[in-house]
């Protein structure tokens, strides 16, 4: 069975993909790893020197690619491309794809996941395997309700009609609605995963406490580190997620859980230390502040979040503008925006 592992990054997050690739290679040196560059080319990034196969966004053959790039920020675009990239790799002839979201460190063999991909169309990992405990437990439950039952950091899809149907449906949603809008029940690409057990009856919910450990479930996972052996609840720990980790604040596990520091998370602090050292080796200091290629119109005017939101709300009507980054001529989105919302273009409040 031919399986590919994959992730998606913008340029400024490329050190995260390097860290995932290198940690995966330690345990599965023969598993091919692909990284989608949901950003433009940059001289600081040489595909030939990366520890993975770098795939440019243009390789996906997206309909109205420019519109998708305009619609989203760098993080939103990375998330929105998840089902597209998985589809792309399956279409390249792989029998299955194991998707590992950025900020992932592989700490053990992944055979339980890889083996199950031969028997199930979709693999999902829930945020929680037991009710949260301790201080802040209710708040963590509420956060999971907002983010979705399943975590988008570890996903598996096999090449079969059942998985393809789900991916087609999912990518149609992320093309238009990959934003954080709690009031409308949206959490980027992730909330849509809640539908998959209904849409793909053959999917498997992975209930291994050593897979997809993160700040949302760490208090229940009981991490222990003894030399080269890392366990969660007494079982091998395989995937640790550092969602929200900022290497400029190395002692804080996640910006989403600022109270979880190296001093408060027990043996998991050793994993935090290892991850930071891995990011150092992967050159995060040289890339962390790289610009997003699609943050400006073609005349250099910054694209504000409000402009992206207005473009999204236009829906199919936005197609009449063609390339939304274009500024020359009266029929452009830029010209329309200057007329309808001049404050966005002049540095003032939205008019």
N, C-alpha and C positions, 0 to 999 in steps of 0.2 A: 504494500500500500504506500503510495507516494503522498507524503504529508509535508506541507509547508508551514512554517511559523511566520508571523507577520506582525508589524506594528505600523503606526502612522505618526509623523511628527511635522512640525514647522521647523524652519532652520534653527531658530534659537533653542529648540529642544532636542537637537540632534545628539547631544551627549547622553540623553536618556535612552535613545535607541541603541547607541553604542554599548551602554551599560547592560541593557537587556540582552543584546546579541552576545556579548562576551560572557555573561553569566549563563546563558543558554548553552553556549559552546562548551563550557566546562562539563556539562552533564550529557549533552547530545551533540557531539562534534559533527555528526553526519546529517543533522537536520537542517535543511536550507532555511535561511532567515531573510525575509524581504522587508524593506522599509519604504513606505510611500512618502514621498516628499511633497506634502501639501503646502507648497510654497514655491517660489521661483528659484532658479539657480543662483548660487552665491560663490564667489571666488574662494571663500574660506572652507568650502566643502568640496572635496575631490572624491567623486564616486569610486574611483579606483583604489582609494586608500581606506575605505570604510570596511568594517567587519561584517558587512551585510551587502545584499544587492539593493542598491538604491533605485527606486522606481519613480520616474517623474510623473506628475499629475496628468500630463498630456497622454500618457500611455493608457489611461482608462477609457479614452474615447467618449468622454461625457458629452451629452447633448447640452448645449448652452453652457459650456464650461465657464466662460467669462462671467455669466450671470451668477453662477454658484460661487465663484471666487469673490464677487462683489457682495453677495448676500451675507457673507459671514466674516467674522474675525478669524485670526489664525487658529485659535483653539477650536472655535465652532466648526471651521472647515475640516480640521483633522477629524473631529468626531463625526461630522456629516458624511465623510468619505468611507467610514468603516464598512458598511455593506457593499459599497461599490468595489472596494479593494478586495474584499473576500471573494466576491463574484469574479473579479478579474483573475485572481489566482486559480480558482476552480476552472475557469475557461482556458487557462494555460495548460491544463491537463493534470493538475494535482487532484488526488482523490479526496483530500480533506485539507482544511486550513485551521490551524490553532492560532487564534488572535490574542495577542498580549498587548494590552494598552500601555502607552508610555508610562514611565515611573514604575516599572516592574523589574524585580530581581528574581531570577530563578535560583533556588537554593537546593534543589534536589532533582532526582530523576522524575520525568513526567510520563512514565509508561502508563499509569492508570488513566490518564487523559487520552494519550495517543491510541491505546488499545481500544478504548470505548468508541472512538471515532469510526471504527470499522463496523459498529453495530447500531449507531444512532445517528440520525440526520443532524441533530443540534445538541450541543452541550451547553448548559447554563450553570452559573454558580450564584447561589443566593448570597445576599449580604450577610444574613444571619442564619445560623443553624440552631440557635436556642434563644430564648428570651434574654435580652440584655440584663446584666447585673450591675450592682454597685451604683455609686454616685453618677448622676446624669443618664441613667438607663432609659428613662422615659424620653428624654431629649434625643437620644440616639435612635430610639424607635421612630420618633416623629421624623427625624432626618431621613431615615430609610423610606418611610412612607412618601416623602417628597421626591426622593431620588429614584425609587423603584425597588421592587422586591429583588431583582437580579442585578448583579454588577457587570458592567460592560468591559471590565478589565481582563477577563479570561473567558473566551468564547470558542466554541468549536463548531464547524460546519463541514458536512461531508457533501460530496457531489452526488446528489440524488434529487428527484423531483420535489420531494417534501421540503428539503432545505432550500432549493431554488425558489419555490413559491414564497417562502418566508422572506428570503433575501430581496426578491423583487418588490414585495410589499413594503419592506422596511426601508429600502433605499428611496422609494417614492416619498416616504414620510420625512426622511432626513434631508432630502433636497429642499424642502419647504419649511420645515419646522424644527430645525436643530438648534434651539436656543434654550436658555434658562428662563422659564416663565412659570413660576410656581403657581400663580393664580390660575393659569390655564392648564396646569397639570403637566408641564413640559420640563424635562431635565435633559437637555441636549438629545443625544441619540438613545439614552438609556431607558427612559420610561416605556418606550415601545416594546422593550423586551418582555414586559409583563404579559403581553398577549401571546407569546410564542408557545407556551404549553397548550393553549387552546388551538392555535393555528397549526402546530406540528405535534400531533399526539405521540409521535415516536421520540420526542426530545427527551434527554436525560438531565435531570437536575442533580448535579454533582454535590454530594454531601460530605466530602472529605475535608476535615478541619485544617489540613495542611495545605490546601489550595485556596488562593485568594485571601490571604490574611492581610488585613489593613486596619487603619485606625477605627473603622466602624465596628469591628468585631474583636479587636485585640484583647480587651479585658476578659473575653470568654475563651480565648484560644490557648492560653497557658504555654507560652514559648519557653523552651529550654535549649541552651547551647552548650554542648560538651565536645570541645574540639571540632572535628569535622561534622559531627552529628547535630542536626537542628530538628527539634520536634515541636509539634503543636498538639496539645491535649494527648501527649504520649505517642503520637503517630508522626511519621516523617513529614517535615515541613518541606513543601515543594515550590510554592510561589508566594512571595511576599510583595505586597503592593505598597508603594510610597506615594499614593495619590495626595497631591497638595504639598509635596516636600519642596522646600526652598533651600538649595545648597548654601545660600548666603546666611541662612539661620540653621546651621548644621545640627544643633541640639534639639530642634523641634521636629517631631515626626510629621506633622501636617499643619498647614495653615487652617485647615478645617477643624483641627483639634489642638489648639495652642497649649492646652494644659498637658498634653502628652509629650513630655520632654525626656531626654536621656536619663534624667534623674528619677523619673516616675514610672517608667515602663518596664523595669526589671530586666531580665535577660534579653529582651528584645532590643535593648540599647546596643548590644553587640551587632545586631543586624543593621541598625541605624549607622553605626560607625563604619561597617563594611560597605554599605551603600555609598556613603559619602566618599570613602576612599576610592571606590570604583568610579564615581563621577569625576573625581580629581584626575584619575588616570585616563578618563575619556575626554578630558579637555573642556569641561563645562565653562571654565573661566573665559575661554576664548570665543565661545559661541552664545553665551547666555543672553546677550543683549543685541544679537543680530536683528536687523529690521525685518518686518514682514513685507514681502515683495508687493503685496496688493493692498497697501494701506493708503494709496494716493490715486487720484485721477491722473491721466497721462500728462497733464500740465503741472503736476506737482502739488496740487491742492489736497490737503489731508481729507480722508473720508471719515466723517464722524459716525459714531454708532447710530445716531438718529437717522442719518442718510441711508445706512444699511437697512434699518427698520422700515423706513418709508418704501424703499425698493422692494422689500419682502412683502409688504402689505399690498403693493400694486398687483401681486400675483401674475397671472398670465398677461395682463396688460403691459407689464414691463418689457415684453418681447419687442414692442414697437420701437424701442430705443436702440436695439442692436447691442453692441458692446457698451456696457454701462460705464466703463472707464474712459471712454472717448469724450473729448471736450470740444472738438471742432464742429461747428454747425449748430443751427437752431433746433434740430430734431433729436438732440442728445438728451440723455437723462440729466447730465450736468446743466444744460440750458434750462430744462424744465424745473430742476431743483432751484436754480437761481431765481426763477420767476415766482415759484410757489413758496419757497422757504429761504429767502435771501440771507437770513441770519446764520444759517448753517455754513454758508460760503464766505462770510465776512468776519467770522470770529465772534459774532454776537449770539444772542439767544435765538432759538428757533422762531422764525417769524411766521 
